[in-house]
Amino acid sequence: MPVISQKGINMPESPIRKLVPYAEAANKQGKNVYYLNIGQPDIKTPQVALDAIKNQNIETIAYSRSEGAESYRMKIAEYYKRNDINVSHNDIIVTTGGSEALLFAFGSIMDKGDEIIIPEPFYANYNGFSIASGVNVKPVISKIEDNFALPPIEEFEKLITPKTKAILICNPGNPTGYLYSKEEIKQLAAIVKKHDLFLIADEVYREFVYDGIEHYSILQEPGLEDHAIVIDSVSKRYSMCGARIGYLVSKNTEFITTALKFAQARLSPPTLAQIASEAALDTPQSYFDDVKEEYVKRRNILINALEKIQGVNVAKPNGAFYCIAELPVKSADNFAKWLLESFDYNNDTVMVAPAAGFYSTSGVGLNQIRIAYVLNEDSLIKAVKILEEALKVYKD
Ligand SMILES: Cc1ncc(COP(=O)(O)O)c(C=O)c1O
């Protein structure tokens, strides 16, 4: 039997998807499952993007340029300019989703055995991308009682070694929904400059910020040009997860030149999806206003309902469409399985993501779950009711 790699063995399974077989079994039993576990928005893709695909008449679906179509990159640069971020199309590489942008960023700045510091809980695939790149994650714990704000900067400093290459943040955060303040970004900027590190900001949820607070990008921070790398994506912004388009943005030309070599090795990002994504940049502001209003409504319903359940503690998110809730259970993993296998409320149940998989420190977040508020108001209310009823009868 040929032997597979240690890296392959070490690749973590997705904490979001690992309960899928249990959900399938629940469906087979005839139960209706409310999916609170996955960040697939139920929002419609903007019509301009759909029309661009329907109305194009190309005869050959050719490769595009490895860095992405120039017209698209120029329009992305205009988008950033409208958002007070001064970048040119030469600072942008279009990728196959934000996922590939992360892989290219890791590959371009880190070698085997290098270290990256990430506040946890974090987007679980950062673990997978780190393992694939041979990189070690050094987590800094952020706490539910602080709403998952940036941990004290000294905690980052303590972890910096000669092998440290970068700090990675997700802003606003998945799974926390936390939006970093300008002040927090300035603290991170100071530390990466002091130790000559890269600062990677995953800003795929940058449009989803609430309560009148403005998003402050690391690309807006003066003096950070050589350090800042932004990961972006059309997946959530335009509800185009299946388009598989994202991008890397950096003013550091050496970084961009290096990342371009990774881009050339995989030839091209998807051509048709770039046409849709370019058109999506003409989405009227009213679309975003409506989407934001919908998410704020859902968030408020969800948080209010969760706060009323005895023993549940929830962090209030200012961005993205996730929140972390602490439950009065020992193992959220067992609870999540039990919900699917052994519980129903009027034949309905819910699927949640146990949050331990979003931490890289073992034994942390065991009683926490991540909830994605990507369901409509009615379904959200029903889903939280099911959680409430389940917690009344569940025994660890
Ligand atoms: C924080 C974060 N970064 C990156 C991604 C990757 O998204 P995509 O590859 O669809 O652009 C996701 C997807 O859920 C995410 O939540």
PDBQT file of the ligand as one rigid body, heavy atoms in Angstrom, charges set to zero:
ROOT
HETATM    1  C1  LIG A 401     -12.920  34.468   6.806  1.00  0.00    +0.000 C 
HETATM    2  C2  LIG A 401     -12.960  33.804   5.489  1.00  0.00    +0.000 A 
HETATM    3  N1  LIG A 401     -11.921  33.908   4.679  1.00  0.00    +0.000 NA
HETATM    4  C3  LIG A 401     -11.893  33.326   3.485  1.00  0.00    +0.000 A 
HETATM    5  C4  LIG A 401     -12.956  32.567   3.054  1.00  0.00    +0.000 A 
HETATM    6  C5  LIG A 401     -12.837  31.908   1.733  1.00  0.00    +0.000 C 
HETATM    7  O1  LIG A 401     -13.828  32.280   0.878  1.00  0.00    +0.000 OA
HETATM    8  P1  LIG A 401     -13.795  32.057  -0.688  1.00  0.00    +0.000 P 
HETATM    9  O2  LIG A 401     -12.703  31.096  -1.016  1.00  0.00    +0.000 OA
HETATM   10  O3  LIG A 401     -15.159  31.530  -1.015  1.00  0.00    +0.000 OA
HETATM   11  O4  LIG A 401     -13.558  33.406  -1.265  1.00  0.00    +0.000 OA
HETATM   12  C6  LIG A 401     -14.091  32.410   3.869  1.00  0.00    +0.000 A 
HETATM   13  C7  LIG A 401     -15.237  31.582   3.469  1.00  0.00    +0.000 C 
HETATM   14  O5  LIG A 401     -16.131  31.296   4.210  1.00  0.00    +0.000 OA
HETATM   15  C8  LIG A 401     -14.090  33.051   5.122  1.00  0.00    +0.000 A 
HETATM   16  O6  LIG A 401     -15.127  32.963   5.962  1.00  0.00    +0.000 OA
ENDROOT
TORSDOF 0
